[in-house]
Amino acid sequence: MTDPTGSSTVSTKKPKPLLQTRNLKAGYLGRPVVDRIDIHVDPGEVVCLLGPNGAGKTTTLLTVAGELVPVDGLVMFSNVPTWTPMHTRVRTGGIGLVTEERLVFTKLSARDNLRLGGGDVETALELFPELEPRLSVRGGLLSGGEQQMLALARALSRNPRLLLADELSLGLAPIIVDRLLGAVRAAADERGTGALIVEQHARKALRYADRMYLMARGQIRMELPAAEAIERLDEIEDAYLSGTSDTEDDHIERQRRKTKRKAWKRARVRERELERLSGKLASTRSPEQDDYYFDLERHRRDVGERLRGGRKMTTKGLRRWWDRGGRSGGTNGTTSTGTATGQRGT
């Protein structure tokens, strides 16, 4: 373009970011886990979101994808705020999503998995030729690396404008991780796809990224170019990437309990109806006694293996330990929620 004097100038207008969040708060049951974060992803840019376990990385990704509704703040695509649900953003909003669970249909062949996700089989094979001899194999019979390739190929073969990927490297060999991250980098360079990837393995992820955000306890603590982050990686790991944050885990546990309470409440309605029709007592447990079973299940998951020296503890064995006062060190079956024998129902 030219200025009024006739001399040529070069436009320095910055392209609109594909993704932008403004003062985003997100969490569970209306309680924020992520607190006022601002991130953006430009076209053709790979952005890595790093942080310890429980920092809020997955919560941020699920909120951007539309699975969680923001508590406050905005999620914007191409400078346009959006409140559409996840299935709309993925189907028509130009978003490719790879979750931590991979979301592979285990009883469908690899080819049908690609078709069902709206992906192009030929494009997927260009990205990962290793999948070609496995197209007729059921998804559940593929190796972990092949399943992750399939999930990423399905997302990228739809030619999305923005890719959201959670823990691509989880449980995979380093050579497979390089293939996956290399495919993300190639999509950004060749197609202009923006990518936001959540990773714990910082050193490997930063080799393929342009920028990185560092999260800790639900907030963005640092934003750096990838090259500078690699130089300061030892300092970053010592300061932020060691240990875990229990904030997100607490909210997940609260949501799990709420869901189970609803299921138990529905079961009690059915039991009362059965008692009315048959005249037989169906259950003697009250809603106030649910906490006993919630705590029992949590101890079975989180404490059972440690108490038994690494071996799994059965429900019956854990209940005997609980009734002996193992929860609070009490005796005669007394716990902090009351007498265990009085808590049990049929």
VEXDREN-180415 format. One record per residue (C-alpha): residue number from 1; residue in three letters; x negated, y, z. Coordinates in steps of 0.25 Angstrom, whole numbers, plus 5000, padded with zeros to 4 digits. Example, Ala and Ser with C-alpha at 12.3 -4.5 7.8 and 13.67 -1.06 7.14 Angstrom:
! VEXDREN-180415
ATOM_1_ALA_4951_4982_5031
ATOM_2_SER_4945_4996_5029
This chain:
! VEXDREN-180415
ATOM_1_MET_5000_5000_5000
ATOM_2_THR_4996_5015_4998
ATOM_3_ASP_4996_5027_5008
ATOM_4_PRO_5001_5041_5003
ATOM_5_THR_4987_5044_4999
ATOM_6_GLY_4987_5033_4989
ATOM_7_SER_4976_5024_4996
ATOM_8_SER_4979_5010_4998
ATOM_9_THR_4981_5004_5012
ATOM_10_VAL_4983_4991_5017
ATOM_11_SER_4995_4987_5025
ATOM_12_THR_4992_4983_5039
ATOM_13_LYS_5006_4979_5044
ATOM_14_LYS_5006_4967_5053
ATOM_15_PRO_5015_4956_5049
ATOM_16_LYS_5027_4953_5058
ATOM_17_PRO_5024_4942_5068
ATOM_18_LEU_5031_4929_5065
ATOM_19_LEU_5034_4927_5080
ATOM_20_GLN_5034_4937_5091
ATOM_21_THR_5039_4937_5106
ATOM_22_ARG_5041_4949_5114
ATOM_23_ASN_5042_4948_5129
ATOM_24_LEU_5046_4934_5128
ATOM_25_LYS_5051_4927_5141
ATOM_26_ALA_5055_4912_5140
ATOM_27_GLY_5058_4901_5149
ATOM_28_TYR_5068_4891_5154
ATOM_29_LEU_5081_4894_5161
ATOM_30_GLY_5079_4909_5160
ATOM_31_ARG_5066_4909_5167
ATOM_32_PRO_5055_4914_5159
ATOM_33_VAL_5042_4905_5158
ATOM_34_VAL_5036_4914_5147
ATOM_35_ASP_5036_4929_5151
ATOM_36_ARG_5035_4940_5141
ATOM_37_ILE_5026_4935_5131
ATOM_38_ASP_5023_4942_5117
ATOM_39_ILE_5017_4933_5106
ATOM_40_HIS_5017_4934_5091
ATOM_41_VAL_5013_4925_5079
ATOM_42_ASP_5010_4931_5066
ATOM_43_PRO_5012_4924_5052
ATOM_44_GLY_5000_4915_5049
ATOM_45_GLU_4995_4916_5064
ATOM_46_VAL_4993_4904_5073
ATOM_47_VAL_4995_4908_5088
ATOM_48_CYS_4992_4899_5099
ATOM_49_LEU_4999_4899_5113
ATOM_50_LEU_4990_4894_5124
ATOM_51_GLY_4992_4892_5138
ATOM_52_PRO_4992_4882_5150
ATOM_53_ASN_5003_4872_5152
ATOM_54_GLY_5016_4879_5157
ATOM_55_ALA_5012_4893_5152
ATOM_56_GLY_5024_4894_5143
ATOM_57_LYS_5019_4891_5129
ATOM_58_THR_5030_4881_5126
ATOM_59_THR_5041_4890_5132
ATOM_60_THR_5036_4901_5123
ATOM_61_LEU_5036_4892_5110
ATOM_62_LEU_5050_4887_5113
ATOM_63_THR_5055_4901_5115
ATOM_64_VAL_5049_4906_5102
ATOM_65_ALA_5055_4893_5095
ATOM_66_GLY_5069_4896_5101
ATOM_67_GLU_5070_4884_5110
ATOM_68_LEU_5070_4893_5122
ATOM_69_VAL_5078_4906_5123
ATOM_70_PRO_5069_4918_5128
ATOM_71_VAL_5072_4923_5142
ATOM_72_ASP_5068_4937_5137
ATOM_73_GLY_5060_4943_5125
ATOM_74_LEU_5060_4941_5110
ATOM_75_VAL_5055_4930_5100
ATOM_76_MET_5054_4936_5087
ATOM_77_PHE_5051_4930_5073
ATOM_78_SER_5046_4940_5062
ATOM_79_ASN_5050_4952_5072
ATOM_80_VAL_5064_4947_5073
ATOM_81_PRO_5069_4942_5087
ATOM_82_THR_5076_4928_5087
ATOM_83_TRP_5085_4921_5096
ATOM_84_THR_5088_4909_5087
ATOM_85_PRO_5086_4895_5093
ATOM_86_MET_5075_4886_5090
ATOM_87_HIS_5081_4877_5079
ATOM_88_THR_5085_4890_5071
ATOM_89_ARG_5071_4896_5072
ATOM_90_VAL_5065_4882_5067
ATOM_91_ARG_5075_4880_5056
ATOM_92_THR_5076_4894_5050
ATOM_93_GLY_5067_4903_5058
ATOM_94_GLY_5054_4898_5052
ATOM_95_ILE_5048_4892_5064
ATOM_96_GLY_5041_4879_5065
ATOM_97_LEU_5041_4872_5079
ATOM_98_VAL_5032_4861_5084
ATOM_99_THR_5035_4858_5099
ATOM_100_GLU_5027_4851_5109
ATOM_101_GLU_5036_4838_5107
ATOM_102_ARG_5033_4838_5092
ATOM_103_LEU_5048_4835_5089
ATOM_104_VAL_5046_4823_5080
ATOM_105_PHE_5058_4815_5077
ATOM_106_THR_5053_4801_5081
ATOM_107_LYS_5062_4792_5074
ATOM_108_LEU_5061_4800_5061
ATOM_109_SER_5050_4798_5051
ATOM_110_ALA_5040_4809_5049
ATOM_111_ARG_5046_4813_5036
ATOM_112_ASP_5060_4815_5042
ATOM_113_ASN_5054_4823_5053
ATOM_114_LEU_5048_4833_5043
ATOM_115_ARG_5061_4833_5036
ATOM_116_LEU_5070_4835_5048
ATOM_117_GLY_5062_4847_5052
ATOM_118_GLY_5063_4853_5039
ATOM_119_GLY_5049_4851_5035
ATOM_120_ASP_5043_4849_5021
ATOM_121_VAL_5037_4835_5021
ATOM_122_GLU_5027_4839_5010
ATOM_123_THR_5022_4851_5018
ATOM_124_ALA_5021_4843_5030
ATOM_125_LEU_5012_4833_5023
ATOM_126_GLU_5003_4844_5018
ATOM_127_LEU_5001_4849_5032
ATOM_128_PHE_4999_4835_5038
ATOM_129_PRO_4996_4824_5027
ATOM_130_GLU_4994_4814_5039
ATOM_131_LEU_5009_4813_5040
ATOM_132_GLU_5011_4808_5026
ATOM_133_PRO_5009_4793_5029
ATOM_134_ARG_5018_4795_5042
ATOM_135_LEU_5030_4801_5035
ATOM_136_SER_5038_4789_5036
ATOM_137_VAL_5034_4786_5051
ATOM_138_ARG_5044_4789_5062
ATOM_139_GLY_5040_4802_5070
ATOM_140_GLY_5039_4794_5083
ATOM_141_LEU_5028_4784_5077
ATOM_142_LEU_5019_4796_5073
ATOM_143_SER_5007_4799_5082
ATOM_144_GLY_5007_4811_5090
ATOM_145_GLY_4998_4819_5080
ATOM_146_GLU_5007_4815_5069
ATOM_147_GLN_5020_4819_5076
ATOM_148_GLN_5013_4833_5079
ATOM_149_MET_5009_4834_5064
ATOM_150_LEU_5023_4830_5060
ATOM_151_ALA_5029_4841_5069
ATOM_152_LEU_5020_4852_5064
ATOM_153_ALA_5021_4848_5050
ATOM_154_ARG_5037_4848_5051
ATOM_155_ALA_5036_4862_5057
ATOM_156_LEU_5025_4868_5047
ATOM_157_SER_5031_4861_5034
ATOM_158_ARG_5044_4870_5036
ATOM_159_ASN_5034_4882_5033
ATOM_160_PRO_5038_4890_5046
ATOM_161_ARG_5034_4904_5048
ATOM_162_LEU_5031_4901_5063
ATOM_163_LEU_5026_4888_5069
ATOM_164_LEU_5028_4885_5084
ATOM_165_ALA_5020_4874_5089
ATOM_166_ASP_5019_4868_5104
ATOM_167_GLU_5007_4860_5108
ATOM_168_LEU_5003_4854_5094
ATOM_169_SER_4990_4848_5100
ATOM_170_LEU_4997_4841_5112
ATOM_171_GLY_4992_4827_5113
ATOM_172_LEU_4985_4826_5100
ATOM_173_ALA_4971_4823_5095
ATOM_174_PRO_4962_4835_5091
ATOM_175_ILE_4962_4831_5077
ATOM_176_ILE_4977_4832_5076
ATOM_177_VAL_4978_4845_5083
ATOM_178_ASP_4968_4851_5073
ATOM_179_ARG_4977_4846_5062
ATOM_180_LEU_4990_4852_5068
ATOM_181_LEU_4984_4866_5072
ATOM_182_GLY_4977_4866_5058
ATOM_183_ALA_4991_4864_5051
ATOM_184_VAL_4996_4876_5060
ATOM_185_ARG_4984_4885_5056
ATOM_186_ALA_4986_4881_5041
ATOM_187_ALA_5001_4885_5041
ATOM_188_ALA_4997_4898_5047
ATOM_189_ASP_4986_4901_5037
ATOM_190_GLU_4993_4895_5024
ATOM_191_ARG_5008_4898_5027
ATOM_192_GLY_5007_4910_5037
ATOM_193_THR_5014_4902_5047
ATOM_194_GLY_5013_4908_5061
ATOM_195_ALA_5011_4898_5073
ATOM_196_LEU_5012_4898_5088
ATOM_197_ILE_5006_4886_5094
ATOM_198_VAL_5006_4882_5108
ATOM_199_GLU_4994_4875_5113
ATOM_200_GLN_4986_4871_5125
ATOM_201_HIS_4973_4867_5118
ATOM_202_ALA_4968_4881_5116
ATOM_203_ARG_4955_4878_5110
ATOM_204_LYS_4960_4870_5098
ATOM_205_ALA_4973_4879_5095
ATOM_206_LEU_4965_4892_5095
ATOM_207_ARG_4956_4887_5083
ATOM_208_TYR_4969_4887_5075
ATOM_209_ALA_4976_4899_5081
ATOM_210_ASP_4975_4914_5078
ATOM_211_ARG_4979_4919_5091
ATOM_212_MET_4983_4914_5105
ATOM_213_TYR_4992_4917_5116
ATOM_214_LEU_4988_4912_5130
ATOM_215_MET_5000_4910_5139
ATOM_216_ALA_5000_4907_5154
ATOM_217_ARG_5012_4907_5164
ATOM_218_GLY_5021_4912_5153
ATOM_219_GLN_5014_4924_5149
ATOM_220_ILE_5004_4927_5137
ATOM_221_ARG_4990_4930_5144
ATOM_222_MET_4982_4931_5132
ATOM_223_GLU_4982_4934_5117
ATOM_224_LEU_4969_4932_5109
ATOM_225_PRO_4965_4928_5095
ATOM_226_ALA_4961_4914_5094
ATOM_227_ALA_4947_4916_5091
ATOM_228_GLU_4945_4925_5103
ATOM_229_ALA_4953_4915_5112
ATOM_230_ILE_4944_4903_5107
ATOM_231_GLU_4932_4912_5112
ATOM_232_ARG_4939_4914_5126
ATOM_233_LEU_4945_4900_5127
ATOM_234_ASP_4937_4896_5139
ATOM_235_GLU_4941_4908_5147
ATOM_236_ILE_4956_4907_5142
ATOM_237_GLU_4956_4892_5146
ATOM_238_ASP_4951_4895_5160
ATOM_239_ALA_4960_4906_5163
ATOM_240_TYR_4973_4901_5157
ATOM_241_LEU_4973_4887_5150
ATOM_242_SER_4970_4879_5163
ATOM_243_GLY_4982_4874_5172
ATOM_244_THR_4997_4875_5170
ATOM_245_SER_5008_4884_5173
ATOM_246_ASP_5020_4879_5179
ATOM_247_THR_5030_4890_5175
ATOM_248_GLU_5035_4883_5162
ATOM_249_ASP_5036_4869_5169
ATOM_250_ASP_5045_4875_5180
ATOM_251_HIS_5055_4880_5170
ATOM_252_ILE_5055_4867_5162
ATOM_253_GLU_5058_4859_5175
ATOM_254_ARG_5069_4869_5179
ATOM_255_GLN_5075_4867_5165
ATOM_256_ARG_5074_4852_5166
ATOM_257_ARG_5081_4852_5179
ATOM_258_LYS_5092_4861_5174
ATOM_259_THR_5095_4851_5162
ATOM_260_LYS_5095_4839_5171
ATOM_261_ARG_5104_4846_5181
ATOM_262_LYS_5114_4848_5170
ATOM_263_ALA_5113_4833_5166
ATOM_264_TRP_5115_4829_5180
ATOM_265_LYS_5127_4838_5182
ATOM_266_ARG_5133_4832_5170
ATOM_267_ALA_5131_4818_5175
ATOM_268_ARG_5138_4821_5188
ATOM_269_VAL_5150_4826_5181
ATOM_270_ARG_5151_4812_5174
ATOM_271_GLU_5148_4805_5187
ATOM_272_ARG_5160_4813_5194
ATOM_273_GLU_5169_4809_5182
ATOM_274_LEU_5165_4795_5183
ATOM_275_GLU_5168_4795_5198
ATOM_276_ARG_5181_4801_5196
ATOM_277_LEU_5185_4791_5185
ATOM_278_SER_5179_4778_5192
ATOM_279_GLY_5180_4782_5207
ATOM_280_LYS_5166_4778_5209
ATOM_281_LEU_5155_4787_5214
ATOM_282_ALA_5145_4790_5203
ATOM_283_SER_5135_4799_5209
ATOM_284_THR_5132_4805_5223
ATOM_285_ARG_5121_4815_5219
ATOM_286_SER_5124_4830_5220
ATOM_287_PRO_5118_4841_5211
ATOM_288_GLU_5110_4846_5223
ATOM_289_GLN_5102_4833_5224
ATOM_290_ASP_5097_4835_5209
ATOM_291_ASP_5084_4842_5214
ATOM_292_TYR_5080_4829_5221
ATOM_293_TYR_5080_4822_5207
ATOM_294_PHE_5074_4833_5200
ATOM_295_ASP_5062_4833_5209
ATOM_296_LEU_5061_4818_5209
ATOM_297_GLU_5060_4819_5194
ATOM_298_ARG_5049_4830_5194
ATOM_299_HIS_5041_4822_5204
ATOM_300_ARG_5042_4810_5195
ATOM_301_ARG_5036_4818_5183
ATOM_302_ASP_5026_4826_5189
ATOM_303_VAL_5021_4819_5202
ATOM_304_GLY_5024_4805_5200
ATOM_305_GLU_5011_4801_5192
ATOM_306_ARG_5002_4809_5202
ATOM_307_LEU_5008_4802_5214
ATOM_308_ARG_5006_4788_5208
ATOM_309_GLY_4992_4791_5203
ATOM_310_GLY_4996_4793_5189
ATOM_311_ARG_5006_4782_5188
ATOM_312_LYS_5021_4786_5185
ATOM_313_MET_5030_4785_5197
ATOM_314_THR_5044_4779_5195
ATOM_315_THR_5056_4786_5199
ATOM_316_LYS_5059_4776_5210
ATOM_317_GLY_5045_4777_5215
ATOM_318_LEU_5045_4792_5215
ATOM_319_ARG_5058_4792_5222
ATOM_320_ARG_5053_4783_5233
ATOM_321_TRP_5041_4793_5235
ATOM_322_TRP_5051_4805_5235
ATOM_323_ASP_5060_4799_5245
ATOM_324_ARG_5048_4796_5255
ATOM_325_GLY_5045_4811_5255
ATOM_326_GLY_5035_4812_5244
ATOM_327_ARG_5040_4825_5239
ATOM_328_SER_5037_4833_5251
ATOM_329_GLY_5030_4824_5260
ATOM_330_GLY_5042_4821_5269
ATOM_331_THR_5046_4808_5275
ATOM_332_ASN_5059_4800_5276
ATOM_333_GLY_5063_4803_5262
ATOM_334_THR_5065_4818_5265
ATOM_335_THR_5061_4827_5253
ATOM_336_SER_5062_4842_5252
ATOM_337_THR_5075_4841_5245
ATOM_338_GLY_5081_4832_5255
ATOM_339_THR_5082_4817_5259
ATOM_340_ALA_5079_4810_5246
ATOM_341_THR_5088_4798_5249
ATOM_342_GLY_5099_4808_5251
ATOM_343_GLN_5096_4815_5237
ATOM_344_ARG_5098_4802_5229
ATOM_345_GLY_5111_4799_5222
ATOM_346_THR_5116_4788_5213
